[in-house]
Amino acid sequence: MRFLVALVVEGALAGVVYAVVALAFVVVYKASRMINFAIGEWALLASRLVATGLYVLDLPLALALGAAGAGMTAFALAWSRAVIHRLVGRPLIALIMVTLGLGALIRGGAALAFRGVPARIPLPISPEPLALGDVAVRVDKLVAALVAAVAIALVTWFFNRTRTGLALRALADDQQAAMGVGIDVDRHFALTWVLVGLLSVVAGTLWTFVAGGGFGVVLLGLKVFPIVIIGGLDSIPGTIVGAVVVGVLESLAAGYLDPYLGGGFSNVAAYLALIAALFVRPYGLLGHPGIERV
């Protein structure tokens, strides 16, 4: 029983970190109905900028995070202005191909631009386990989950309680109607991508600290797709639930099934759950089915 509880706790903590990356995916979809297949590469770029601030510029951690946030903000604004602005009204496949191309460009460019920069991002947190009852929990994972939870709460508050969040939700429902009431589409789309950049800094830093650095951060993007489909593409609460479900499922599969089925089965368990979810609720646990009058 203790082993089961430890696996569930471990998976839930990882799931909260997954949720930050999944939120970066969902906020783009909620605002523009655009699917960003390069979200793992955004987290990779953000984490490498933080590492560059620490090791190359010799900045304290807080300043390195701030510099990375500024860099990702500039990158997001340039991306929105130079690419997304020109693709408004184009077919969805064009938007998807652009994000795939951006991902490939970031992966190749990061390998050249950041070569020689150490991959890990050390945080002032002890890796020693903390005893919670009969379960030992790594302090670094617990702190990472708490930071991720704060980021999730801020994004949720932003979308539900601010005028800008209301405008973004209006754009997601009907861009033409939103433009008709005076909402600046280009400005709000740019703000959406800036939010993605900032979330990428948080997610990339936490994942690099907890799981190691390098191009393994890109794998976060692969974990996002079953999460957002299971939870619901347009639902922030569903994304959080889906992230925790996937994290726990991977942890249980790693603990109970990997010894018998091979060490990689836990990596595909989420996709098996995704297939099952598509049969039962194709619009996600908390997503909303698309209903149109014909």
One Martini backbone bead per residue (centre of mass of N, CA, C, O) as a GRO file, in nm:
protein
  294
    1MET     BB    1   0.058   0.063  -0.020
    2ARG     BB    2   0.298   0.255  -0.001
    3PHE     BB    3   0.379   0.231  -0.298
    4LEU     BB    4   0.119   0.346  -0.417
    5VAL     BB    5   0.125   0.622  -0.281
    6ALA     BB    6   0.401   0.710  -0.393
    7LEU     BB    7   0.316   0.701  -0.692
    8VAL     BB    8   0.084   0.904  -0.676
    9VAL     BB    9   0.246   1.143  -0.569
   10GLU     BB   10   0.457   1.153  -0.793
   11GLY     BB   11   0.252   1.190  -1.027
   12ALA     BB   12   0.113   1.451  -0.924
   13LEU     BB   13   0.364   1.631  -0.926
   14ALA     BB   14   0.422   1.597  -1.229
   15GLY     BB   15   0.140   1.693  -1.329
   16VAL     BB   16   0.167   1.991  -1.244
   17VAL     BB   17   0.396   2.051  -1.444
   18TYR     BB   18   0.246   1.969  -1.698
   19ALA     BB   19   0.021   2.189  -1.673
   20VAL     BB   20   0.188   2.430  -1.764
   21VAL     BB   21   0.232   2.336  -2.054
   22ALA     BB   22  -0.066   2.290  -2.123
   23LEU     BB   23  -0.149   2.586  -2.084
   24ALA     BB   24   0.023   2.697  -2.318
   25PHE     BB   25  -0.158   2.547  -2.521
   26VAL     BB   26  -0.450   2.645  -2.440
   27VAL     BB   27  -0.432   2.958  -2.467
   28VAL     BB   28  -0.413   2.952  -2.773
   29TYR     BB   29  -0.675   2.801  -2.832
   30LYS     BB   30  -0.873   2.991  -2.680
   31ALA     BB   31  -0.796   3.254  -2.856
   32SER     BB   32  -0.745   3.104  -3.179
   33ARG     BB   33  -0.767   2.795  -3.255
   34MET     BB   34  -0.463   2.714  -3.213
   35ILE     BB   35  -0.202   2.475  -3.280
   36ASN     BB   36   0.091   2.413  -3.078
   37PHE     BB   37   0.364   2.198  -3.174
   38ALA     BB   38   0.610   2.385  -3.014
   39ILE     BB   39   0.606   2.377  -2.694
   40GLY     BB   40   0.867   2.222  -2.625
   41GLU     BB   41   1.059   2.431  -2.764
   42TRP     BB   42   0.988   2.668  -2.585
   43ALA     BB   43   1.095   2.539  -2.324
   44LEU     BB   44   1.379   2.498  -2.424
   45LEU     BB   45   1.452   2.794  -2.480
   46ALA     BB   46   1.397   2.900  -2.196
   47SER     BB   47   1.603   2.718  -2.043
   48ARG     BB   48   1.855   2.820  -2.203
   49LEU     BB   49   1.832   3.115  -2.112
   50VAL     BB   50   1.869   3.063  -1.815
   51ALA     BB   51   2.146   2.921  -1.837
   52THR     BB   52   2.290   3.161  -1.967
   53GLY     BB   53   2.254   3.357  -1.729
   54LEU     BB   54   2.411   3.179  -1.524
   55TYR     BB   55   2.688   3.092  -1.696
   56VAL     BB   56   2.756   3.344  -1.883
   57LEU     BB   57   2.644   3.610  -1.712
   58ASP     BB   58   2.638   3.562  -1.400
   59LEU     BB   59   2.353   3.537  -1.276
   60PRO     BB   60   2.115   3.538  -1.085
   61LEU     BB   61   1.833   3.365  -1.080
   62ALA     BB   62   1.628   3.598  -1.093
   63LEU     BB   63   1.766   3.741  -1.338
   64ALA     BB   64   1.759   3.500  -1.531
   65LEU     BB   65   1.451   3.481  -1.537
   66GLY     BB   66   1.401   3.770  -1.633
   67ALA     BB   67   1.566   3.751  -1.896
   68ALA     BB   68   1.405   3.515  -2.014
   69GLY     BB   69   1.134   3.660  -2.014
   70ALA     BB   70   1.224   3.885  -2.205
   71GLY     BB   71   1.312   3.701  -2.440
   72MET     BB   72   1.032   3.558  -2.478
   73THR     BB   73   0.875   3.814  -2.532
   74ALA     BB   74   1.026   3.899  -2.788
   75PHE     BB   75   0.976   3.637  -2.941
   76ALA     BB   76   0.663   3.647  -2.933
   77LEU     BB   77   0.628   3.919  -3.078
   78ALA     BB   78   0.777   3.842  -3.338
   79TRP     BB   79   0.602   3.598  -3.408
   80SER     BB   80   0.329   3.744  -3.420
   81ARG     BB   81   0.410   3.962  -3.633
   82ALA     BB   82   0.565   3.787  -3.863
   83VAL     BB   83   0.342   3.539  -3.870
   84ILE     BB   84   0.052   3.538  -3.747
   85HIS     BB   85  -0.051   3.799  -3.886
   86ARG     BB   86  -0.024   3.657  -4.184
   87LEU     BB   87  -0.238   3.400  -4.098
   88VAL     BB   88  -0.496   3.532  -4.101
   89GLY     BB   89  -0.744   3.322  -4.247
   90ARG     BB   90  -0.604   3.071  -4.274
   91PRO     BB   91  -0.554   2.763  -4.282
   92LEU     BB   92  -0.490   2.536  -4.037
   93ILE     BB   93  -0.250   2.386  -4.174
   94ALA     BB   94  -0.064   2.634  -4.182
   95LEU     BB   95  -0.032   2.668  -3.876
   96ILE     BB   96   0.080   2.389  -3.816
   97MET     BB   97   0.333   2.400  -4.002
   98VAL     BB   98   0.463   2.643  -3.864
   99THR     BB   99   0.509   2.511  -3.584
  100LEU     BB  100   0.681   2.277  -3.686
  101GLY     BB  101   0.903   2.455  -3.807
  102LEU     BB  102   0.978   2.601  -3.546
  103GLY     BB  103   1.068   2.353  -3.390
  104ALA     BB  104   1.302   2.274  -3.576
  105LEU     BB  105   1.454   2.544  -3.552
  106ILE     BB  106   1.503   2.538  -3.246
  107ARG     BB  107   1.655   2.275  -3.223
  108GLY     BB  108   1.888   2.353  -3.415
  109GLY     BB  109   1.964   2.634  -3.295
  110ALA     BB  110   2.022   2.547  -2.999
  111ALA     BB  111   2.262   2.357  -3.059
  112LEU     BB  112   2.438   2.607  -3.152
  113ALA     BB  113   2.390   2.853  -2.951
  114PHE     BB  114   2.422   2.647  -2.667
  115ARG     BB  115   2.692   2.546  -2.683
  116GLY     BB  116   2.846   2.478  -2.364
  117VAL     BB  117   2.591   2.493  -2.202
  118PRO     BB  118   2.464   2.399  -1.936
  119ALA     BB  119   2.171   2.219  -1.866
  120ARG     BB  120   2.143   2.277  -1.584
  121ILE     BB  121   1.923   2.407  -1.309
  122PRO     BB  122   1.994   2.543  -1.020
  123LEU     BB  123   1.833   2.523  -0.708
  124PRO     BB  124   1.764   2.634  -0.370
  125ILE     BB  125   1.721   2.300  -0.324
  126SER     BB  126   1.671   2.021  -0.158
  127PRO     BB  127   1.686   1.667  -0.244
  128GLU     BB  128   1.578   1.579   0.007
  129PRO     BB  129   1.365   1.396   0.172
  130LEU     BB  130   1.019   1.406   0.274
  131ALA     BB  131   0.821   1.318   0.542
  132LEU     BB  132   0.484   1.187   0.469
  133GLY     BB  133   0.459   0.989   0.682
  134ASP     BB  134   0.524   0.698   0.483
  135VAL     BB  135   0.621   0.917   0.274
  136ALA     BB  136   0.873   0.998   0.042
  137VAL     BB  137   0.955   1.334  -0.060
  138ARG     BB  138   1.081   1.536  -0.278
  139VAL     BB  139   1.149   1.863  -0.242
  140ASP     BB  140   1.183   1.957  -0.535
  141LYS     BB  141   0.907   1.849  -0.636
  142LEU     BB  142   0.730   2.003  -0.437
  143VAL     BB  143   0.819   2.289  -0.516
  144ALA     BB  144   0.754   2.268  -0.816
  145ALA     BB  145   0.450   2.219  -0.771
  146LEU     BB  146   0.392   2.486  -0.622
  147VAL     BB  147   0.482   2.677  -0.848
  148ALA     BB  148   0.290   2.563  -1.060
  149ALA     BB  149   0.028   2.625  -0.903
  150VAL     BB  150   0.061   2.930  -0.907
  151ALA     BB  151   0.062   2.962  -1.214
  152ILE     BB  152  -0.218   2.840  -1.257
  153ALA     BB  153  -0.376   3.042  -1.082
  154LEU     BB  154  -0.299   3.296  -1.246
  155VAL     BB  155  -0.418   3.208  -1.518
  156THR     BB  156  -0.705   3.163  -1.422
  157TRP     BB  157  -0.750   3.451  -1.321
  158PHE     BB  158  -0.694   3.596  -1.588
  159PHE     BB  159  -0.932   3.463  -1.753
  160ASN     BB  160  -1.174   3.520  -1.527
  161ARG     BB  161  -1.093   3.844  -1.400
  162THR     BB  162  -1.015   3.987  -1.666
  163ARG     BB  163  -1.044   4.178  -1.946
  164THR     BB  164  -0.841   4.027  -2.120
  165GLY     BB  165  -0.958   3.745  -2.074
  166LEU     BB  166  -1.235   3.814  -2.191
  167ALA     BB  167  -1.131   3.888  -2.473
  168LEU     BB  168  -1.008   3.609  -2.537
  169ARG     BB  169  -1.276   3.454  -2.514
  170ALA     BB  170  -1.419   3.612  -2.736
  171LEU     BB  171  -1.226   3.533  -2.966
  172ALA     BB  172  -1.282   3.227  -2.948
  173ASP     BB  173  -1.588   3.246  -3.021
  174ASP     BB  174  -1.573   3.544  -3.198
  175GLN     BB  175  -1.393   3.744  -3.395
  176GLN     BB  176  -1.595   3.931  -3.536
  177ALA     BB  177  -1.748   4.023  -3.282
  178ALA     BB  178  -1.502   4.131  -3.130
  179MET     BB  179  -1.429   4.346  -3.343
  180GLY     BB  180  -1.711   4.494  -3.329
  181VAL     BB  181  -1.643   4.584  -3.007
  182GLY     BB  182  -1.311   4.667  -3.016
  183ILE     BB  183  -1.115   4.434  -3.038
  184ASP     BB  184  -0.774   4.377  -3.049
  185VAL     BB  185  -0.643   4.119  -3.208
  186ASP     BB  186  -0.335   4.155  -3.229
  187ARG     BB  187  -0.283   4.230  -2.934
  188HIS     BB  188  -0.406   3.969  -2.803
  189PHE     BB  189  -0.231   3.765  -2.948
  190ALA     BB  190   0.035   3.870  -2.838
  191LEU     BB  191  -0.035   3.818  -2.538
  192THR     BB  192  -0.061   3.516  -2.566
  193TRP     BB  193   0.239   3.461  -2.648
  194VAL     BB  194   0.362   3.583  -2.397
  195LEU     BB  195   0.236   3.381  -2.202
  196VAL     BB  196   0.377   3.138  -2.326
  197GLY     BB  197   0.665   3.232  -2.267
  198LEU     BB  198   0.639   3.246  -1.955
  199LEU     BB  199   0.549   2.953  -1.912
  200SER     BB  200   0.808   2.833  -2.036
  201VAL     BB  201   0.999   2.924  -1.817
  202VAL     BB  202   0.872   2.768  -1.587
  203ALA     BB  203   0.865   2.482  -1.714
  204GLY     BB  204   1.163   2.454  -1.804
  205THR     BB  205   1.290   2.497  -1.525
  206LEU     BB  206   1.147   2.275  -1.361
  207TRP     BB  207   1.217   2.032  -1.545
  208THR     BB  208   1.524   2.066  -1.540
  209PHE     BB  209   1.552   2.032  -1.232
  210VAL     BB  210   1.400   1.753  -1.196
  211ALA     BB  211   1.493   1.588  -1.493
  212GLY     BB  212   1.674   1.759  -1.650
  213GLY     BB  213   1.827   1.857  -1.931
  214GLY     BB  214   1.808   1.957  -2.240
  215PHE     BB  215   1.625   1.788  -2.497
  216GLY     BB  216   1.411   1.664  -2.293
  217VAL     BB  217   1.212   1.905  -2.294
  218VAL     BB  218   1.066   1.836  -2.562
  219LEU     BB  219   0.895   1.597  -2.439
  220LEU     BB  220   0.673   1.771  -2.319
  221GLY     BB  221   0.512   1.806  -2.582
  222LEU     BB  222   0.422   1.501  -2.597
  223LYS     BB  223   0.256   1.514  -2.318
  224VAL     BB  224   0.033   1.725  -2.391
  225PHE     BB  225  -0.174   1.591  -2.586
  226PRO     BB  226  -0.318   1.390  -2.394
  227ILE     BB  227  -0.398   1.602  -2.185
  228VAL     BB  228  -0.581   1.798  -2.359
  229ILE     BB  229  -0.774   1.578  -2.460
  230ILE     BB  230  -0.868   1.460  -2.192
  231GLY     BB  231  -0.954   1.745  -2.064
  232GLY     BB  232  -0.966   1.976  -2.285
  233LEU     BB  233  -0.889   2.219  -2.508
  234ASP     BB  234  -1.097   2.456  -2.359
  235SER     BB  235  -0.989   2.360  -2.058
  236ILE     BB  236  -0.836   2.436  -1.771
  237PRO     BB  237  -0.940   2.232  -1.563
  238GLY     BB  238  -0.902   1.987  -1.754
  239THR     BB  239  -0.595   2.015  -1.779
  240ILE     BB  240  -0.528   1.962  -1.484
  241VAL     BB  241  -0.660   1.687  -1.463
  242GLY     BB  242  -0.508   1.553  -1.701
  243ALA     BB  243  -0.221   1.589  -1.583
  244VAL     BB  244  -0.261   1.420  -1.327
  245VAL     BB  245  -0.353   1.162  -1.464
  246VAL     BB  246  -0.097   1.118  -1.634
  247GLY     BB  247   0.109   1.119  -1.405
  248VAL     BB  248  -0.012   0.876  -1.249
  249LEU     BB  249  -0.012   0.673  -1.479
  250GLU     BB  250   0.294   0.672  -1.529
  251SER     BB  251   0.376   0.588  -1.243
  252LEU     BB  252   0.221   0.317  -1.231
  253ALA     BB  253   0.349   0.193  -1.484
  254ALA     BB  254   0.643   0.208  -1.380
  255GLY     BB  255   0.592   0.031  -1.117
  256TYR     BB  256   0.408  -0.226  -1.246
  257LEU     BB  257   0.481  -0.267  -1.575
  258ASP     BB  258   0.780  -0.227  -1.661
  259PRO     BB  259   0.902  -0.497  -1.540
  260TYR     BB  260   0.725  -0.665  -1.773
  261LEU     BB  261   0.708  -0.461  -2.051
  262GLY     BB  262   0.907  -0.238  -2.006
  263GLY     BB  263   1.061   0.082  -1.977
  264GLY     BB  264   0.848   0.228  -2.205
  265PHE     BB  265   0.542   0.202  -2.126
  266SER     BB  266   0.488   0.468  -1.963
  267ASN     BB  267   0.507   0.652  -2.229
  268VAL     BB  268   0.227   0.509  -2.362
  269ALA     BB  269  -0.010   0.514  -2.159
  270ALA     BB  270  -0.139   0.790  -2.231
  271TYR     BB  271  -0.223   0.705  -2.525
  272LEU     BB  272  -0.418   0.485  -2.438
  273ALA     BB  273  -0.599   0.679  -2.279
  274LEU     BB  274  -0.666   0.856  -2.521
  275ILE     BB  275  -0.816   0.646  -2.688
  276ALA     BB  276  -1.033   0.589  -2.476
  277ALA     BB  277  -1.139   0.884  -2.453
  278LEU     BB  278  -1.234   0.913  -2.753
  279PHE     BB  279  -1.471   0.706  -2.716
  280VAL     BB  280  -1.619   0.853  -2.473
  281ARG     BB  281  -1.472   1.170  -2.477
  282PRO     BB  282  -1.373   1.358  -2.743
  283TYR     BB  283  -1.390   1.653  -2.567
  284GLY     BB  284  -1.343   1.567  -2.284
  285LEU     BB  285  -1.396   1.589  -1.953
  286LEU     BB  286  -1.430   1.941  -1.964
  287GLY     BB  287  -1.529   1.979  -2.231
  288HIS     BB  288  -1.687   2.121  -2.525
  289PRO     BB  289  -1.913   2.066  -2.744
  290GLY     BB  290  -1.971   2.120  -3.076
  291ILE     BB  291  -2.242   2.349  -3.146
  292GLU     BB  292  -2.450   2.374  -3.440
  293ARG     BB  293  -2.652   2.545  -3.649
  294VAL     BB  294  -2.837   2.405  -3.952
   0.00000   0.00000   0.00000
